[in-house]
Amino acid sequence: MGLRMNSFIILICLLNHLVACEPQCSKFDYEEKTLAKMIRTEILVEQLMSDIKQLKQQTNDAVTSMERMKTELRESIQSMHAENALKLEEYNNTVIKRKDRLEIKPNVVFLAKDPTTQSPSHGSTIIFGTTMYDVSKSYDNSSGTFTAPVAGVYAFTAQMCLNTGTYKYIHYAIVANDKEVSKSLTYNKDTRFCNTAQAFVVLETRQTVYVSALSSSAVPLRENYSREWCTFSGILIR
């Protein structure tokens, strides 16, 4: 009987031990889990709202910055337009002033030949009666005088060819505005040849140029000849 009693006691102890090891469920277990889940959800929502608020603020800042940049760009463009308009106006005024000062000069060039006399008197104008060309119609072959159509720098050339015979000469000058500007002496006692005088002259409008015979021998000038020409020519340089 004692053995049985001991076995029963051992069994009771084992059963008590097993019962004590089983988990005990709280009466409010579901409510607690639900509450914990709600808390976690609320925390996530708060974090999400904070992130949304921060993103909204960043968006607003970006929009504000873009509006500021847009305003600055518009003001810069307007300033550039105003500056360019001012520069264009200054340029146009400069062009107009230069245009007013700019004088479009005509093409002035002439060539005449064939003196109307072989024996020009001392101090007389040598008249070249044949006009080869005269672009500006400025040489008068009846008086032997060139009249400047515009002010400028001119170049003039006179060529004298001696006649045949013994001891022929002619001393002549290019005369600009009644002032001798170039002289030459053509002289030979046995044969004929040609000689030239050249002058660069600054003329005002309507001033004149001609060739003057200062002194000469009898019948010094060569007649119209295919190989030798007595000529008077001029051209506007600038």
C-alpha positions as CSV (number, residue, x, y, z in Angstrom):
1,M,0.0,0.0,0.0
2,G,2.8,2.3,0.7
3,L,4.1,1.8,-2.8
4,R,0.8,2.7,-4.4
5,M,0.6,5.9,-2.3
6,N,4.0,7.0,-3.5
7,S,3.2,6.4,-7.1
8,F,0.0,8.4,-6.8
9,I,1.8,11.3,-5.2
10,I,4.4,11.3,-8.0
11,L,1.6,11.3,-10.6
12,I,-0.1,14.2,-9.0
13,C,3.2,16.2,-9.0
14,L,3.8,15.5,-12.7
15,L,0.3,16.7,-13.5
16,N,0.7,19.9,-11.5
17,H,4.0,20.5,-13.3
18,L,2.5,20.1,-16.7
19,V,-0.4,22.4,-15.9
20,A,2.0,25.1,-14.6
21,C,4.0,25.0,-17.8
22,E,1.1,25.7,-20.2
23,P,0.8,29.4,-21.4
24,Q,-2.0,31.3,-19.8
25,C,-4.2,33.4,-22.2
26,S,-5.2,36.8,-21.0
27,K,-8.9,37.6,-20.9
28,F,-8.1,40.8,-22.9
29,D,-5.6,39.3,-25.3
30,Y,-7.5,40.3,-28.5
31,E,-8.1,43.8,-27.3
32,E,-4.5,44.3,-26.4
33,K,-3.3,43.1,-29.8
34,T,-5.8,45.3,-31.6
35,L,-4.8,48.3,-29.5
36,A,-1.1,47.7,-30.2
37,K,-1.8,47.5,-33.9
38,M,-3.8,50.7,-33.8
39,I,-0.9,52.4,-32.0
40,R,1.6,51.2,-34.6
41,T,-0.8,52.4,-37.4
42,E,-1.2,55.8,-35.8
43,I,2.6,56.2,-35.6
44,L,2.9,55.3,-39.2
45,V,0.2,57.7,-40.2
46,E,1.9,60.5,-38.2
47,Q,5.2,59.7,-39.9
48,L,3.5,59.7,-43.3
49,M,1.7,63.0,-42.6
50,S,5.1,64.5,-41.5
51,D,6.7,63.3,-44.7
52,I,3.8,64.7,-46.8
53,K,4.1,68.0,-45.0
54,Q,7.8,68.2,-45.6
55,L,7.3,67.3,-49.2
56,K,4.7,69.9,-49.6
57,Q,7.0,72.5,-48.0
58,Q,9.8,71.5,-50.4
59,T,7.4,71.8,-53.3
60,N,6.3,75.2,-52.2
61,D,9.9,76.3,-51.8
62,A,10.7,75.0,-55.3
63,V,7.7,76.8,-56.8
64,T,8.7,80.0,-55.0
65,S,12.3,79.7,-56.2
66,M,11.1,79.1,-59.8
67,E,8.8,82.1,-59.6
68,R,11.7,84.2,-58.3
69,M,13.9,82.9,-61.1
70,K,11.2,83.6,-63.6
71,T,10.8,87.1,-62.3
72,E,14.6,87.7,-62.4
73,L,14.8,86.2,-65.9
74,R,12.0,88.5,-67.1
75,E,13.6,91.5,-65.6
76,S,17.0,90.5,-67.1
77,I,15.4,90.1,-70.6
78,Q,13.7,93.4,-70.3
79,S,16.9,95.1,-69.2
80,M,18.7,93.5,-72.2
81,H,16.0,94.6,-74.6
82,A,16.3,98.2,-73.2
83,E,20.1,98.1,-73.4
84,N,20.0,96.7,-76.9
85,A,17.4,99.3,-78.0
86,L,19.6,102.0,-76.6
87,K,22.7,100.7,-78.4
88,L,20.8,100.3,-81.6
89,E,19.6,103.9,-81.3
90,E,23.1,105.1,-80.7
91,Y,24.4,103.0,-83.6
92,N,21.7,104.4,-85.9
93,N,22.5,107.9,-84.8
94,T,26.2,107.3,-85.5
95,V,25.4,105.9,-88.9
96,I,23.2,108.9,-89.7
97,K,25.9,111.3,-88.6
98,R,28.5,109.5,-90.7
99,K,26.2,109.3,-93.6
100,D,25.6,113.0,-93.4
101,R,29.4,113.6,-93.4
102,L,29.9,111.0,-96.2
103,E,30.0,112.6,-99.6
104,I,29.6,110.2,-102.5
105,K,32.0,111.6,-105.0
106,P,31.4,111.1,-108.7
107,N,33.9,109.4,-111.0
108,V,36.1,112.2,-112.3
109,V,38.6,111.4,-115.1
110,F,39.3,113.0,-118.5
111,L,41.9,112.9,-121.3
112,A,42.3,115.5,-124.1
113,K,44.8,115.8,-126.9
114,D,45.7,117.8,-130.0
115,P,46.6,121.4,-129.2
116,T,44.6,123.8,-131.3
117,T,47.9,125.6,-132.2
118,Q,51.5,124.5,-132.6
119,S,52.8,127.9,-131.5
120,P,51.1,128.9,-128.2
121,S,52.0,132.4,-127.2
122,H,53.9,133.1,-124.0
123,G,51.7,132.9,-120.9
124,S,48.7,131.6,-122.9
125,T,46.6,128.5,-122.0
126,I,47.4,125.5,-124.2
127,I,44.0,124.3,-125.5
128,F,43.7,120.6,-126.2
129,G,40.9,120.5,-128.7
130,T,40.0,116.8,-128.9
131,T,38.4,115.2,-125.8
132,M,39.1,111.5,-125.7
133,Y,36.9,110.9,-122.7
134,D,35.4,113.0,-119.9
135,V,33.3,111.1,-117.5
136,S,32.1,114.0,-115.4
137,K,32.0,116.5,-118.2
138,S,34.4,118.8,-116.4
139,Y,36.9,119.6,-119.1
140,D,36.1,122.4,-121.6
141,N,38.0,121.8,-124.9
142,S,37.2,125.3,-126.1
143,S,39.1,127.0,-123.3
144,G,41.5,124.2,-122.3
145,T,40.3,124.5,-118.6
146,F,39.3,121.7,-116.2
147,T,36.8,122.7,-113.5
148,A,36.6,120.5,-110.4
149,P,33.1,119.2,-109.9
150,V,33.8,118.2,-106.3
151,A,36.4,118.9,-103.7
152,G,39.2,116.3,-103.4
153,V,42.7,115.3,-104.3
154,Y,43.4,115.2,-108.0
155,A,46.3,114.0,-110.2
156,F,47.1,115.8,-113.5
157,T,49.5,115.0,-116.3
158,A,50.5,117.1,-119.3
159,Q,52.6,115.7,-122.1
160,M,54.3,117.8,-124.7
161,C,55.9,116.4,-127.9
162,L,58.3,118.5,-129.9
163,N,57.9,119.2,-133.5
164,T,60.6,118.3,-136.1
165,G,63.3,120.9,-136.9
166,T,66.3,122.5,-135.4
167,Y,66.3,123.9,-131.8
168,K,62.8,123.3,-130.6
169,Y,61.7,123.8,-127.0
170,I,58.7,124.6,-124.9
171,H,58.6,125.6,-121.2
172,Y,55.2,124.9,-119.7
173,A,53.4,124.6,-116.4
174,I,50.4,122.9,-114.9
175,V,48.4,125.7,-113.2
176,A,45.9,125.0,-110.5
177,N,43.7,127.8,-109.2
178,D,46.0,130.3,-110.9
179,K,49.1,128.9,-109.2
180,E,51.8,127.0,-110.9
181,V,52.0,123.5,-109.3
182,S,54.4,121.7,-111.8
183,K,56.8,122.8,-114.5
184,S,58.8,121.2,-117.3
185,L,61.1,122.1,-120.1
186,T,61.1,120.1,-123.3
187,Y,64.2,120.9,-125.4
188,N,66.1,119.3,-128.3
189,K,68.0,120.9,-131.1
190,D,68.1,118.0,-133.6
191,T,65.1,115.8,-133.2
192,R,61.8,115.4,-131.6
193,F,60.7,113.7,-128.4
194,C,58.0,113.9,-125.7
195,N,58.2,115.1,-122.1
196,T,55.7,115.0,-119.2
197,A,54.8,117.1,-116.1
198,Q,52.7,115.7,-113.3
199,A,51.0,117.3,-110.3
200,F,48.9,116.2,-107.3
201,V,46.6,119.0,-106.3
202,V,44.0,119.5,-103.5
203,L,41.0,121.4,-105.1
204,E,37.8,122.8,-103.8
205,T,34.7,122.7,-105.9
206,R,34.7,124.9,-109.0
207,Q,38.5,125.6,-108.8
208,T,40.3,125.3,-112.2
209,V,43.3,123.6,-113.7
210,Y,45.0,124.2,-117.1
211,V,48.3,124.0,-118.9
212,S,50.1,127.3,-119.6
213,A,52.9,128.0,-122.1
214,L,55.5,129.9,-120.2
215,S,57.9,130.3,-123.2
216,S,58.7,128.5,-126.4
217,S,60.5,128.5,-129.7
218,A,58.8,128.9,-133.1
219,V,56.3,126.2,-133.8
220,P,57.5,123.8,-131.0
221,L,54.5,121.4,-130.7
222,R,54.1,118.3,-132.7
223,E,51.0,118.1,-134.8
224,N,48.5,115.3,-134.3
225,Y,50.5,112.2,-135.0
226,S,49.6,108.5,-134.5
227,R,52.8,107.8,-132.6
228,E,53.1,110.9,-130.4
229,W,50.4,112.8,-128.7
230,C,50.4,116.1,-126.8
231,T,47.9,115.4,-124.0
232,F,46.3,116.8,-120.9
233,S,44.6,114.5,-118.4
234,G,43.4,114.4,-114.8
235,I,41.7,112.1,-112.3
236,L,40.1,112.4,-108.9
237,I,42.1,110.3,-106.4
238,R,40.0,110.8,-103.3
